Amino acid sequence: MKYKAGDKVKISTVKEDIEGTALESSDPGIVLVKLKTGYNIGVKREDIHNIQVQRKEKKKETEIKFKEKKDLPYVDIIITGGTISSRVDYKTGAVKWVTKPEELFQFYPEIFDIVNVREIHVPFMKASENMSSKDWKKIAEICEKSLNNKHITGVIITHGTDFLHYTSSALSFFLRDLHKPVVLTYAQRSSDRASSDAALNLKCAALAARSNIAEVMIVGHENENDSCCLAMPGTKVRKMHTSKRDAFKVINAKPLARIFPDGKIDELSSYNPRANSGKVKLDSVFNDKIALLKVFPGQDPEILDSFIHKYEGLVIEASGLGHVPMSEEAKHDFLPRIKKAIDNGIVVCMAPQTLYGRLDPLVYSPGRNLVKAGVIFLEDMLPECAFIKLGWVLAHTNWKHQIKEKMLENFAKEVSDRLEE
């Protein structure tokens, strides 16, 4: 029964045989094992007949060497957290962050056949739901410095999945005059799982970073298999599944490109092309006094009163073509409260709760009444993108008298001229 953390073992019990990687256990009565699926399991020693070591843990090299290839372009990588930038620690069963090119080479050597990694930046390590505008600004600042370095061909950002589309929207507005690729990528499943999407996503991200597509984009699996990835525009993409590898989908637009692991790139829609000259301008201002509100049937409009003295802008996820509860019963009528908020200087915008399709407030009288009250209808702009854009627009104090015009101006393809399925 002698084994060490990191050994591949086969545990025989009364009921079954369990195969996996041994972990260090704080309880001497429990043997911890990481299964091939990536999940950890604890087995009582009293139930174990035998533990067979199938393969000893590989000895760690004191120094991992890789050679830069002179014919390959250079990229910078920004690690912000997420399973794609982590490795398993068999003593704890948890993960540790990869923070050096040498470590990245150990776990994802394929990308070094595509690009040279000049530098890895680690501004913070956070789950995406714990990020704020301060974090988006930090990422944007690093991007600006890297992109304006003549030796760097593009930037790759590894990120948690849950609120990744908030960050991609923020960078789409913060980085002006973009002339090189900014590629955000992720992993839905950790690298120690057989079904991990990490390797393909990072490989395709590297191909995107050296491509001609000078856009802020999210790169990830197109489907559940490992055939290819999609490059998706930063303002038109959204996480649409909790756990599938192809969780991110483009809404009301087309993907920028389909990327194959052999290096082939099929262009699917128009994009801003790479330029050999120019300078990226950082415009990372943001007003945090904004909110995002989803309306529902029977909702008490008094909720709007809480926004008047605390916020300067509000995005309402409206139903249908741009509706909110407007009942003949005063307690269900949002219109008076919306008028009150606008009269008190709050900028109120509408985004589609349906996600797909475009708002049209002129079809029915409730929508027309909202327009008269001063509500800004944001066409097919995604709610999360609308939230980010409102914070960005309001932070430009010189735009104080142009808020509506700026919210409807197409800065980063956030509004589609033609809706796509």
Secondary structure, DSSP 8 states (H G I E B T S, - for coil): ----TT-EEEEEESS-EEEEEEE--SSTTEEEEE-TTS-EEEEEGGGEEEEEEEE------S-------TTS-EEEEEE-SSGGGEEE-TTTSSEEE--SHHHHHHH-GGGGGT-EEEEEE-S----GGG--HHHHHHHHHHHHHHHTSTTEEEEEEE--STTHHHHHHHHHHHEES--S-EEEE--SS-TTSTT--HHHHHHHHHHHHTSSB-SEEEEEESSSSSS-EEEEETTSEEE--SS-TT-EEE-SS--SEEE-TTS-EEE-S---B--SS---EE-------EEEEE--TT--GGGGHHHHTT-SEEEEEEBTTTB--B-SSGGGB-HHHHHHHHHTT-EEEEEETTSSS---TTSSHHHHHHHHHT-EE-TT--HHHHHHHHHHHHH-GGGTT-HHHHHHS-SSS-S-SS---
